[in-house]
Amino acid sequence: MTSERNPQVYADATQSKGDEAVIECIAVDKFFGDFQALYDINMKVGQQEVVVVIGPSGSGKSTLIRCINRLEKHDRGSITVGGVELTDDIRNVQEIRRETGMVFQSFNLFPHLTVIDNITLAPRQVRRAAKDEAESEAMKLLERVGIPEQARKYPGQLSGGQQQRVAIARSLAMKPKVMLFDEPTSALDPEMIKEVLDVMVELAKGGMTMIVVTHEMGFARAVADRVVFMSDGRIVEVGTPEHFFTDPQEDRTKLFLSQIL
Amino acid sequence: MTASAPVLARPNAAQWARKNLFNNWWSGLVTVIALPLLVYLGYRVFLFVFVNAQWEAVTRNLTLFMQGTFPRDQQWRLIAQVLIFALAFGVGAGTNSASTRDAAQDAGLKYTKSTIVGTFRRMWSLALFIAILLYFATLDPAGAWYNPFLLIGAVAAVAVLGYQSKRLPRRVRNLGWVLTGILLVFGFQVVSGFDAGGWVPVGLILGVATYMSIPEGRFNNRWVALGVRLAGAIVVALVVRLIYGVVDTTGVGWDVWSGLHLTLMVSALAIVLAFPLGLLLALARRSTLPALRWIATGYIELIRGVPLIALLFMGQYVLGFLLPEGTDFSSITRAIVAMSLFTSAYVAEIVRGGLQSLPKGQTEAGQALGMAPPTIMRRIVLPQALRAVIPAMVGQFISLFKDSSLLTIIGILEFLGVREIVHAQADFRGVAIAETLVFVAFGYWAFAFAMSRESQRLERRLRVSR
């Protein structure tokens, strides 16, 4: 398949909030064997900007944000995070990962560690923080996500919503410049979705730069600076929430929105 | 015998029997056929154990079974070893119990105190073995090794004393573990002697303990902290070396150990050596470096394809060709090496299974936090993978323990091999063969079963924290 660039989409995707782009993807292609998962992805995310990525399953949303912190390796093009370009150099990759927090659909908390140890593990191992400092920092983060009383429990003792909030706190403990959310509420029971979204909204209000892959349109409307719609590995349409939800331009977008709304 | 007893003991025996033994026609048929057979078998066992068996072959040779040909004038070393190990187990159990309690209370989990009854449920096979030893010792005091009642009393007292480590304040809890480690080494060295490289294990334990106990956070510079911690560790290790140099007593080398004592020591040493080696092999086999991977895979496949007995023989006869001229090891050292190499290949495969069972998300979460691959392995992957393979690992170690009986074939006098000496005695030539076999088999079973029970407990306890 040849990919013809839609100039309007290109312009919308690369027009980030503010002057400086924190994340910049240029002509990124990604293959899984013979299957091409991403086609010519061009995107800029600015300082303190919240970008929500939506699209049908298998459209490459998760692959895209997993490329940004090198959980997947892109095959062509370039990705720059905080001014550092991703290369094969492991030190470079770790540097970028330290600046980039990630929250997974399945939480991926460490089940053999208590909540507080989950949070302090990376600061202590990577940033060489002292134990007391790391723990008092972790307690502040737990208060921020609303569950300081669970600090000494194990992940298995918590509800899904609480686990995901711990996962957010764990990422924040590394003081990242960017947060990546990979469908953070998809594995949650409906009554627990709100408590996680509330934390994310607070985070966005606090000025965190975020890329959020989600199916929560309410969240996209309320918080997003831009909404990116992906389908079949391509960015199909980009726009502000008002524009995107009320006046979509592309047929694929209209079809998708009609199916989910 | 054993099957029918509880049936009769229950007040609602008839109902129980109807429900479990005669609930339909074929179940009833099986019961009608099997029950008399079991009763008859029980009767024959009873007849053998309590009427016909000539246990003199065992009772008169208890010392031989326990310690083989260990020099009798050095027996105090064995007594000291038993007592030091008892103390070590007491301290270890107390420390373990206290840290489990603290962790459970922190997490708001229910903490069930370990009780004497609970310990007995796990260790009843060992208790039974010891009870039988005591009984035999009273039958034939001349054959007994030391005064068994005095010894047991002292062991219990020392273990209870060690268990008081439970009262150590939380701040210095790790002291209990350090003490346990040192006591285990001392217990070994009180027999083998405090000479030659004896300072190494103790120096290592105390050095690492010193390193860990100097808080890194106290220093502003990471490298200064590392320097100070390393310097502390080295100074402590050197002091240990100095002390060992002054003490310098020779003991009884393991080439003259034998009997049950040798079986237990060899198994324990082989387990201690096989575990880290197997772990390294498993990691090497999953390495991204092809050379490392090929070496590990080749080693594992080669060792797993050779019977243990062949390896033991090769240790005796082939090892000499591979080592430089002039190096000479006792046959027990060779046997321990062969058993460790053999078991490490199996341990490697078990650990590899555990590593593969871990969800990919665990590694990804570590990566996403910017952690380096070795840190992810040490802090996230291994703790979980090793917990997952406890049952298989303990199974392998039980197997190793029982396989130590093969040492008798290469002329090493271990627990099973003592029988040959016994039956070379004028009184027991060609008689009481079954009695000594049953006794030895029971001894192996008592230890293996206790290990199995302990591993089940470990599994249950670690699952609680998930």
Interface residues (C-beta under 8 A of the other chain):
Chain A: N69 R70 L71 I90 Q94 E95 R97 R98 T100 G101 M102 F104 S106 N108 L109 F110 P111 H112 T114 L121 A122 Q125 V126 R128 A130 K131 D132 E133 R152 K153 Y154 G156 Q157 R170 S171 M174
Chain B: D106 A107 G108 L109 P215 E216 G217 R222 P359 G361 Q362 E364 A365 G366 Q367 A368 L369 G370 M371 A372 P373 T375 R379 I380 P383 Q384 R387 S465 R466
